[in-house]
Amino acid sequence: MVAAKVTWRQALAWRMRRHFLDPVGDQPVAGVVRRLCGVQAQVASSAELCVRVRRKTSKAGDVARALREGRLIKTWAMRGTLHLLTPEDAGSFLSLLASGRSWERPSWQQYFGVTPKQLDALREVVREVLDGKALTREELIAAVVARRGYGHLGDALRSGWGTLLKPYAWQGDLCFGPSRGNRVTFMRPNEASSRWAGVSDPDEAAPIAIAAYLRAYGPATVENFHAWLSRGRISTRQLRTWFTALGDRLGEVDVDGERRYVLAADLDEVASARPTTAVRLLPGFDQYVMGPGTDDGHVVSASRRAVVSKQSGWISPVVLAGGAVCGTWGLAGERLLVAWFKEAGAVRRTALQAEVERLATIVERGLKLEVSVA
């Protein structure tokens, strides 16, 4: 039975509040990352800005400092992409990714020329050579291929995407360590952070991961969670089983005629949310967009998806107004160029100017707003 009826304007306003976007929050770096269930980190500058736009006060280097101090770890996680995660929570998400055992699929084995048995053996090698060490990719590869029977894996291990190493990240055997110049290093998560909580059993991890996701991205569907987490690495049937297992912790809402899930504890708060008028500038790959997925038309309209989600997986910086994407933006020297979507109505110039001034204090340089209608 549907417990409450809400509008999408209410739902997105609640989500903005949960994302420390309206109002902007005062949580530490790790608190922001935890609330967002991780921050995508292929582009380090975007990851840092994703955190900083959600904090009233921040300094350049806060994210790097949190990594050095073990309050965050960096590893391959959701959708196989690089993420910042809190070491206390990372194991829950990684457990679900590992449960899909995608590396045991015939297509995967054929491409890399390695069997599940060989991968299990390689796992022990990786764990052994990283024990007490932070190794560059080259050092790790050299240590592996020096072992009898693993010489043919050199090219696959050198892949910039790290596909052959991702199963070990998901099983908690490695994460990224401190860089040496422009070279990444790998180390064991328990050595990267004393806060590392390990990778738990998937059935134990699922309610933790699902609840965390719904606290940040609800109202949401099983399909939203699936697209955000794994893009096919885990069966929808298994995910539905885990959702069902939440029992009365799970609440259901009717959002303008669509049935979606929130946590039962959040039902009253979602139902009483008031629509927001806040305007925010978010960086590329921001979690507000990545969490529901760019194919969820309530945040990014279908007609604008190609503008936001570009080729090679690039996600544009976006302008939010009322919780929905109403434009994109970019920097050209000191000019901040906003392309405002014509269907969003009148340009919110005063609110945009205030947000540009806020962003200027974050990036520590003067910025001049220029708006065009796209």
N, C-alpha and C positions, 0 to 999 in steps of 0.2 A: 504493500500500500504506500502510495506517495505521501510523504510526511509534510511537504511544503511546496508552494508554488512561488517561484521567484522569476524576475526578468533577467535577461543577460546583462543589462546595465547594472543591476544589483550584484550579480555573480562576479562580474569583472571588477567592480569596485571592491568587493571583499578580497578578491585575488590581489589587487593592487596593494591593499593594506597588508596582506600576508607577505608580500614581496618587499616590504619596507619602501614602497614607492609613494604611498599617500596615507599617512605622512611618511616622510623620509625617516629612517630609523636611527638608533644610536647603539646598535649591536656591534661587538667587535668583529673582526674579519671572519673568524671561525663561526661566529653566530650567524652571519649572513650566509656563508657557504652551507652550513647545516640546514638552515631554513629552506634554501633553494634545492636541497638534495644534490649538491655539487654544482660546479661551474665549469662549463666547457673551456678548455685551456690550450687548444692548438695555437691560438694567437694570444700571447701572454699579455699584450697591452689591452686587448678586449676583455680578458678575464679580470684584470685588475680594475678596469673601468666598470665592469658589471658589479663588482663589489662596492666600489667607491661611490657610485651614484645612489646607493642605498644607505649611505651613512652621512650623518649631519657633518661630521668632521672626519677627515682622513688625511693621510700623507702618502706621497709616492713611496713605494717600497714596502708598504704594510703587508701586502700579500707575500712578497719574498721573505719578509721577516717571519711571518707565520709558518712558512715552509721550513725555514732554518730551525725554528724553535719546535718543530714537530706538532704544531697545532693544526697543520694541514699536511696532506700528502698529495702527490701528483701521480696519477696512474691511468692506464687505459680502463675505461669503465663503460658507461652507457653508450650503446650503439657502436661500441668498439673505438670510441674517440677518447682523446686525452681529456682528463678532468682533474680539477681540484676537489678533494673530498676531505671531510673530517675523519681522522683515524678511528674515532669511536664508532662512526656510522658506515664507513666504507664497506666493511665486510658484509653487511646486509645486502647491498646492491650487487656487489661482486658475486656473492653466493648465488643469486638468481641468474646472473649471466653465465656462471660456470655450470649451472644445472642443465642448461641447454645442450652442453657437450657438442657444440657446433664443430669442433675439430675432429669428431668421429664420423662426420658425414663422408661418404665416398668421394664426392666432388672435391672436398677439402684435402683428403688424403692423396687423390690423384694429382692435384695441382702441386702439392709440395713434395710428393714422393716419400711420404713418411706415414707409417701405420700408427694406430692408437697405442700399440705396445711400445713402439719406438719413442713416441711422445711421452709416455709415462717414464721411460728410462731417461729421456732427455730432461724431464722435470727434475729428477734427482741430481743430474749433472748441474743444472742451473742453480738449484738450491745450494749444492756443495760449493761451487766456485764463487757464489756471492756471499757465502757465510763470512760475516765480519768485514766485508769489503764493499766499496763502491767502485764499480768498473765501468769504463766507457763501453760503448757498443763494440768497438774494435777489440778491446781487451776481453770482453765476454765472448765474442765470436771466436777469438783465438783460443781461449780456454776450452770451448766446446769442440771445435773442429780438430783440436789436438787429440781428442779422445777417439779411440778406434770405433769406426762405424758411423761417425758423425761428420766426416769431412765434406760430404755432398750437400750439407745444409748451409754452407757458408753464404751462398748467394741469397737464399731465402731469409736468413737471419739479417742480412744487410739491407733488406727492404726498408725503405723509409717509413712504411706504414706499420712495421713491427708485427705483422700478422702472426708470424710463428711464435712470437713471445706473448701475445695477448692471453692465450689460455693460462699461462703461468701468472699473469697479473690478476686474472679473475679468480684464481685459486689461492691468491694471497702469497705467492712465492717471490714476487718482485714488484717494485715500483720505481719511479724515477728518483734519483738522488741529486745532490748538488751538481750543477754543470761545471765543467772545467773549460773555461773560455766559452767557445761556441759548441762544445761537445757535450752531449747528454751523458749521464751516468745512470746505472741501475744499482739497486740495493734491495735488501730484504725489508719489507714494511715494518717489522718489529724493531729493526735497527734505525729506520728513518724516523720513528716516533715511539716514545715510551707509552703513548696513549693508544697504540694499535690494539684493537679488540679482537682481531682474528676474523676468520670467515666461518660463519656458523652454518648449520644444516639449513637447506633451502626452506623447509617447512617452518622452521623457526624464524628465518629471515624474512619470509614473505609478508607477514602482518606488520612487521616493523617498516619495511620498505614501502608497502602500499599506504600505510597510515601517514608516513612522512610525505609521500607524493600528494595525497589528497589534502593535507594541511597547506600545501603550497599551490597546488594546481586544480583543486576542486572548484566547482563541480566538474567531474570528469568521468569518462567511460573506461571500460577495460581496454578498449582499442587505443585510447589516448596513452594509457600507461604502457601498453605493449609497444607503441611506436616510439615513445620516449626511451624505454629501457633497452629494447633489443632488436627491433626491426626484423623479426622473424626468427631470431635465435632460440626463442622459447615458444612452445605451442600456445595458441589462444585457449585451448581446452585446459591446459595446466594453469594458466593465469586465472581463468574463471573459477577453477577449483579453489585457488588461493583467496580470491575475493569472497567467495561464498563462505570460506572458513572463518572470515572475520565476524560472521554472525551479526549480533545486535550492535556491534561497534560500527557497522556500516549503516549510513543513512541514505535515503533516496530523495531527490528533489525533482520537481518538474520545472525546467527552465524554458519558459516560453514554448511549452509543448514537448520538450525533449527530456527524457529521463536520464539523469546523471547521478553519480555518487559523490557524497561528502562523508566525513565522519559524523556519526550521530551526535557527538559532542559539539559539533559546529553548526548543527541545523538552525538553531535559534539565531545565531550570529549572522549566518548567511541570509536568512529570511528577513532580518531587520536592517540589512545593509542599505545605505542610501547611495544612489548613483554619484559618481565622482566627476568633477570637472577638471581634475588635475591633468596637466600636460607634462610629459617627461621625454627626455632624449635618452635613448638606450643604445649601448654599443652593439657592434656586430656580434652575432652568436649569443645574444642575451637570453638568459634562462626564461624570461617571461614569454618569449617566442618559442624557444626550444622545448619547454615543458609540455605544452599542449600539442605542439607540432604545427608546422606551417600549413598542413592540410586541414586544420581545424579552423573553419571559416569565421568563427566568432572573434578571434584575435586578428587574423590576417584574412581579409576577404579573398574569395577564390579568384576574383578578377585581378588581384594585386599580388598573388602568390609568386609569380615569376619575377616580380620586381624585388621582393624580399628574399626569396630563396633562389639563388642564382646557380649558374653552372659550377661544377666541381665542389658542390656542397657549401658554397659561400653564403652566409646569412648577413644581409645588410644591416647597418645601424638604422634604427627606426624611431619615428615620433609616435608616442602614445597620446591619445586624448580620450578621456572617458574610459580608459582601459582597453581600447582597440587601436590598432595600427592605423594612423591617419596620414602617414608620410614616411619618407626616408631622409637621411641627412648624411653629410660628409664634410670633411675639412679640405680646404684648398688654401694653404698658408694660414693667414689670420681670418679667412672667410669661412663661416659655417653656413653651408648651403643646404637649405631645407627644400625638398620637393613635396609640397603639400598635395594630397589627393583631392581632386576636385569634388568627388562625391562626399567628402567629409564636411562640406559646407564652408562657411566663411573662415578665413585664416585666423587662427587665434594668436595674433601677432604679439599682444601684450604678454600673454602667458609664455609664448615662445621666447620672447626677449628675456624674461625673468629666468627661464631655464638655461638659456645660453650664458647668462651672467653666472649662474651657479656652476655650469660646466667649466667656464673660464677659470674659476677659482680652483677647480680640481686639477685642470691641466696646467695651471699657473702661466697663462698667457692671455692676452687680450683677444677676444673673438668678436667678429662683426657678423650679425645675422643678415642673410640674404634669402628671400623666400621666392620660390616660383610655384606655380600651380601645375600639377602633372595630371 
